[in-house]
Amino acid sequence: MRIEAPWLRAAGTRAVLECLAGGGWQVYLVGGCVRNALLGRPVADLDIATDARPEEVIARAAACGLKAVPTGVEHGTVTLVSDHRPFEVTTFRRDVETFGRHATVAFSTNIAEDAARRDFTMNALYATPEGEVIDPMGGLTDLRARRLRFVGDPGQRIAEDYLRILRFFRFHAWYGDPEGGIDAAALAACAEGQEGLDGLSRERVGAEITKLLAAPDPAPSVASMAATGILARVLPGAEAAALAPLVHIETLAAATPRWQRRLAALGAEADWPERLRLSRADRKALEAVRAALDAGARPAEGAYRFGAEAARDAALILAASLGAPPDPHLEAELARGAAARFPLRAADLPLSGPELGTALRALEATWIASDFTLDRAALLAE
């Protein structure tokens, strides 16, 4: 089997592959780029595996006129820059000892040893510079069946890196078959090893959860997390049952999936932003959704007060919770509310201090209650 993709024939890619192959070393594209090329999905990162050692990669890159950045030499990784695109080049490795996310590795010249230390079989796929797929771990069969399996013993893979528990659910959401169920051995190993999640950084947990919730339909994976107790460990108080109805409503409304909306639907407890170490912008977005939900405002009012995005999220979550179809006029109402402008300014009122603020707020509430119809004269008459 061969992969065919425009990026494989791109000048930058060819320059890197031909440079390393010209040094006499084994050179393979590996992981997500091969997996996604086989699925016909977009490819973001291009990772390369080789039996050349880091110092050899750096020297060879210099001879080819390529920029080399020693991003992780101690772990065998050098980033080569070609045609303004980064390529992570990593020497074949085998684990000597593992300590959670930390491992002692030895460089290898054997592709099978390198494949044996990867997380999932569908991520242990390699491709030659010509695109011929190499499958040391049976990942092709799993990829065709949309079956996510750990490489080797699931418990051992998880003990090597407990983040793989969350990665398992995230990859299942993106690449697994929601109708085909979830691998029982993997699920049992995740449940057994879940205490290891407590030692992970909040940034890494947050990154996995947000990527999981951004999947087209994360509901089956999140339900499996809930069944094992893993969801409650990372997001105490989360209600997994709320997610499937929301995904259905999103589909009916042709709404773009948003992890913030889905997180809010799960419950969005007060400490979740800190547990997931969300950015300030993401926290504000989540708070706006919660405020729109708590206000119970109509879509136009919600869009005016909290922004169209937060109001849309609140309307979809509410429809899902009621089991009602989405409002067919939702987008028009959101646009109307977002475009509305309160016709009064402070200078229009003969007041000052606290009285001015109180009067403006009261008049704005009256204007909103009129569905934005009262003009300046009518409001001043109030």
C-alpha positions, 0 to 999 in steps of 0.5 A, spaced: 500 500 500 502 507 498 500 513 500 498 519 495 498 526 498 500 533 495 505 534 501 509 528 500 511 531 493 512 538 496 519 541 494 520 542 502 518 534 504 522 532 498 529 536 500 528 533 507 527 526 505 532 526 499 537 529 504 537 524 509 536 518 504 542 520 501 546 519 507 545 512 507 540 511 512 533 509 513 528 514 512 521 514 514 515 518 515 511 516 521 505 517 525 499 522 524 501 524 517 501 517 515 495 515 518 491 521 516 494 520 509 491 513 509 484 516 511 484 522 506 484 527 512 488 533 513 495 533 515 498 538 520 505 535 522 510 531 518 514 527 523 520 523 520 523 516 523 531 514 522 536 510 524 541 516 523 543 519 530 542 526 532 549 529 530 549 525 524 542 528 522 545 535 524 551 534 520 547 532 514 542 537 514 548 542 514 551 539 508 544 539 504 543 547 506 538 545 511 536 549 517 537 544 523 534 546 530 536 541 536 529 541 539 530 534 543 537 532 542 537 528 548 531 524 546 533 523 539 529 529 536 532 534 531 527 539 527 529 540 520 526 547 516 525 546 509 521 551 505 519 554 511 516 548 514 518 544 520 520 537 520 521 533 526 526 528 525 527 522 531 532 517 531 529 510 532 529 508 539 527 503 544 525 504 552 530 502 557 526 504 563 520 508 564 518 513 569 511 515 567 512 521 562 519 520 563 523 514 560 530 512 559 531 511 552 537 508 547 537 509 540 536 503 535 537 501 528 531 497 528 524 500 526 520 494 529 523 496 536 521 503 534 514 501 533 514 497 539 514 503 544 509 507 540 502 508 543 497 506 538 497 501 532 494 506 528 500 511 530 505 506 528 505 506 521 511 508 517 512 510 510 518 510 505 520 517 501 516 513 495 510 513 500 510 505 501 507 503 507 510 499 512 506 496 518 510 493 523 504 492 529 498 491 524 496 498 525 493 498 517 487 492 519 486 497 525 485 503 521 481 500 516 476 497 522 477 504 525 479 500 532 483 503 537 488 499 540 494 500 544 501 497 541 502 491 545 500 490 553 495 496 554 497 496 562 504 497 560 503 502 555 499 506 560 504 505 565 510 508 561 505 515 560 499 516 564 497 521 559 495 515 554 489 514 558 486 521 555 489 520 549 486 513 548 479 517 549 481 523 544 483 518 539 477 514 539 473 520 539 477 522 532 478 515 529 474 510 532 468 507 530 462 509 535 458 504 533 463 498 533 464 499 541 471 501 544 477 496 545 475 492 552 482 490 554 484 498 553 478 500 557 480 496 563 487 498 563 485 505 563 480 504 568 485 500 572 491 506 571 487 512 572 490 514 579 496 516 575 492 521 572 493 525 578 500 526 577 499 529 570 500 537 569 493 541 568 496 544 562 496 537 559 490 534 561 486 541 559 489 540 552 487 533 551 480 534 554 479 540 549 481 536 543 477 530 545 471 535 546 472 538 539 471 531 535 465 531 531 462 526 536 465 525 542 459 523 546 461 515 546 468 516 548 466 521 554 460 516 556 466 511 556 470 515 560 464 516 565 463 509 566 470 508 568 470 513 573 475 517 569 471 523 567 469 524 574 476 524 576 478 529 571 472 533 571 468 532 578 461 533 577 460 532 569 454 530 566 456 525 560 449 524 558 448 531 556 453 531 551 449 526 546 443 530 545 447 536 544 451 533 538 444 531 535 442 538 536 448 541 533 447 536 527 440 539 526 442 546 526 449 545 522 453 548 528 460 548 528 462 543 534 465 548 539 469 544 545 467 550 550 459 549 548 460 542 550 464 543 556 458 548 558 453 542 557 457 537 561 456 542 567 462 547 567 463 547 575 467 553 577 474 550 578 474 546 571 478 552 568 483 551 573 483 544 573 484 544 565 488 550 566 484 554 560 487 560 557 484 567 559 480 568 553 478 560 553 475 562 560 472 568 558 468 564 553 466 559 557 464 564 562 460 568 557 456 561 555 454 560 562 452 567 563 447 566 557 445 560 560 443 562 567 440 569 564 435 564 560 435 570 555 432 569 548 437 569 543 437 576 540 437 578 547 443 573 549 447 576 543 446 583 545 448 582 552 453 576 551 455 576 544 453 571 538 457 565 540 455 565 547 448 566 545 448 560 540 451 556 545 446 557 550 440 556 545 443 549 543 444 547 550 437 549 552 434 545 546 438 539 547 436 539 555 429 540 553 429 535 547 426 540 542 429 542 535 433 548 534 430 554 533 430 555 525 430 563 526 436 562 531 442 565 526 437 571 524 436 572 531 443 572 533 445 577 528 439 582 530 441 582 537 449 582 535 447 588 531 443 592 536 445 598 539 442 602 545 440 609 543 442 613 549 448 615 552 450 618 559 450 625 556 442 624 554 440 624 561 440 630 566 443 626 572 450 624 575 453 619 579 450 613 582 443 615 579 445 616 572 448 609 572 441 606 575 437 610 570 441 608 564 441 600 566 433 601 567 432 604 560 436 599 557 432 594 560 426 597 558 429 597 551 431 590 551 424 588 553 421 592 547 425 587 543 430 593 541 424 597 538 424 603 542 428 609 539 431 615 543 425 619 544 421 614 547 426 612 552 427 619 554 420 620 555 420 614 560 
